[in-house]
Amino acid sequence: MQCYVSLHPVDSTYLLLTVLIISTGSEKVLFVHHSFLHRRYSSQNVNKTVIVRIPQANIYRFGDSNIAAPVFREVDWTINEGESWAVIGSGSNQKTALLRTLLGHLRISPPPAPPEGLFPFLSDPPRDPHTCISLVSFAHRQHTSGGAFYDYTARYGAVRDEDCITLRQSMFGEYDFLNIQPKDSSRIKTAGELAQEKAKKDIFDDLSARLGLSDLLDLPLVALSNGQTRRARIIKAILSQPELLVLDEPLTGLDLNNRPTLLSVLHALHSSQQPRIIMGLRLQDPLPDWISHLALVKDGKVITGAKDEVLAEHVAQTLQDEQKRASNTPRIIPSADGKPVVDMKNVNVVYQQTRKVLKSINWTIREGERWHLQGANGSGKTTLLSLLTGDHPQSYTQIQPASHLHLFSRPRARISTPHLRYLIGVVSPELGNAFPRRAGVSVWEVVGTGFDGTFVPGGPNGVGVGLEGSLSDDVRKWRVDRVREVLSALGPSSWKNGVQGADEISTLTSLDEEFAKRDFADLSAGEQSVVLLMRALVSRPQLVLLDEVWSGMDDAMVRAARRYLREGGVGHDQAVVVISHWEGEVPWGIEDGLRRFKLDEGVGREV
Ligand SMILES: Nc1ncnc2c1ncn2[C@@H]1O[C@H](COP(=O)(O)OP(=O)(O)OP(=O)(O)O)[C@@H](O)[C@H]1O
């Protein structure tokens, strides 16, 4: 018996052909079977099948009774087959909460009535939502894997055995799909299993080519950049073949070129219901043309309807409110002759002797300057940042005199890593994910770790012990005052009651006092991001690196933080580098003296 299986893309679905040849003596019998890899709905079904139904219900956190304040009030939301929905909101936390309701993470009261339940389309034949609905979230993570700090800089050095798993291996857990061999070689796979694997592999090849990952399949997973990892996570979710895929902020961290490609892939998948897709987007994200309906999350309410209606009636008003509240603030006049904080000459980073990730970078950053570091996913921004922080082993190996990396006017090798952590304030997705969330560590203590750039609180008053291991009374008092200043400028009273500027810093309000005592681990993702920003700024470091700084923050937090940064939160003697794919996210503009450094496949220049 011989079996041949092949897969053909047809429109945006896949046709699976199975050919079975059975030889009986001199005769050969041929069986041909074709099927679509996923079920396709006939056009008659469109608009009749209900995908999601929440009828007039309140939504609560688990553990809260019905007399508690609901997270959302009187939600009436129906998604029909054929519609394309995005959930948008000014507060990232509320948008994420609504999406997580679809995964059963919040309680709907009264619950949608059986047998249809929350997902009527899964009721006939009955299917388990746990296996049919997937969520991939790119919104900021609130939890790490444990209470300890993990070393996110491992990717820059020699890759350890346990980190060696490649992108290709990570996609196909149990089996090696290249050779189509089961790990348990004593078991022979059935023709059906082989056909399914082949089909998955073809989808994988197709999607990784379309999303620009084909050349990276054999790289260790830890070597992938943020944007590359995000695209890989989406492919992995698609390979698990959910019926409904919920993507929270899929555009976050993607560069301008990758955004339309990803959106068109998602559109094709959604049109073929393989899987259906619901996206969570930030208010400032561009809405794809193919989105037909919106759920706008605003002040505990969910406003649903056709895209144009929701846009015309509600979003325009929300954006106008935002603009009204935006402040006109003084401009930075950078000093042209500030001392160099960073000086790079012909700096290179090369992996495996041939993979050149940074090529002859020349860049000088001076006191008082504001820079926007730009570049597509994988162009080398995070790698460049890791040279500035001294985390990259190749920060030591720039060969003099042809090349050098000077930090704070000294060769990098002549300045210790703890000293660099003391001199540089950093916010980055890597640091945000890795920062320990230990029970019992307060907001105050986390902010206090910023003085010495450590990850574990220490010292009297929780403000560290300095490089020498002890602090004079004056320095400790200055540190305590600084923690109070940043708490006052960026604490909850600045986002809840209106924004305070750096010059209004005085005593802490009771709201900020309470906030300072809270466990960092118990804060929302947005609150944690604000606290990590306070940590980066508290010591008034000479160099501030802000990589995806607004991640997870809601609009009020972003407004408070932007204003603080512009109005004295960083001074004329401090240099700032902002990394963002969105020009509008940089707190300063060209008119403020902002300069731009752009990386293009490892080559850098001022633009
Ligand atoms: N250890 C490594 N071995 C081989 N290649 C690596 C290694 N570490 C990083 N790279 C590659 O270096 C390139 C630059 O990665 P980097 O994280 O600096 O990009 P990025 O500009 O920050 O991207 P993003 O916008 O997606 O965050 C990527 O193509 C990545 O795959």
The ligand as an ORCA input file, in Angstrom:
! r2SCAN-3c Opt
* xyz 0 1
  N      22.405     35.159     19.772
  C      22.050     35.472     18.528
  N      22.442     34.730     17.471
  C      22.093     35.045     16.210
  N      21.311     36.110     15.876
  C      20.873     36.880     16.880
  C      21.215     36.610     18.244
  N      20.630     37.568     19.009
  C      19.967     38.393     18.155
  N      20.113     37.969     16.887
  C      19.524     38.585     15.680
  O      19.901     39.954     15.685
  C      18.915     40.713     15.001
  C      18.654     41.981     15.789
  O      17.880     41.680     16.954
  P      17.331     42.840     17.885
  O      16.586     42.195     19.012
  O      18.436     43.754     18.246
  O      16.300     43.575     16.897
  P      15.331     44.812     17.188
  O      15.679     45.888     16.203
  O      15.381     45.190     18.636
  O      13.925     44.202     16.791
  P      12.439     44.431     17.403
  O      11.922     45.728     16.836
  O      11.680     43.277     16.815
  O      12.531     44.399     18.881
  C      17.695     39.806     14.832
  O      17.551     39.424     13.483
  C      17.996     38.618     15.706
  O      17.447     37.436     15.194
*
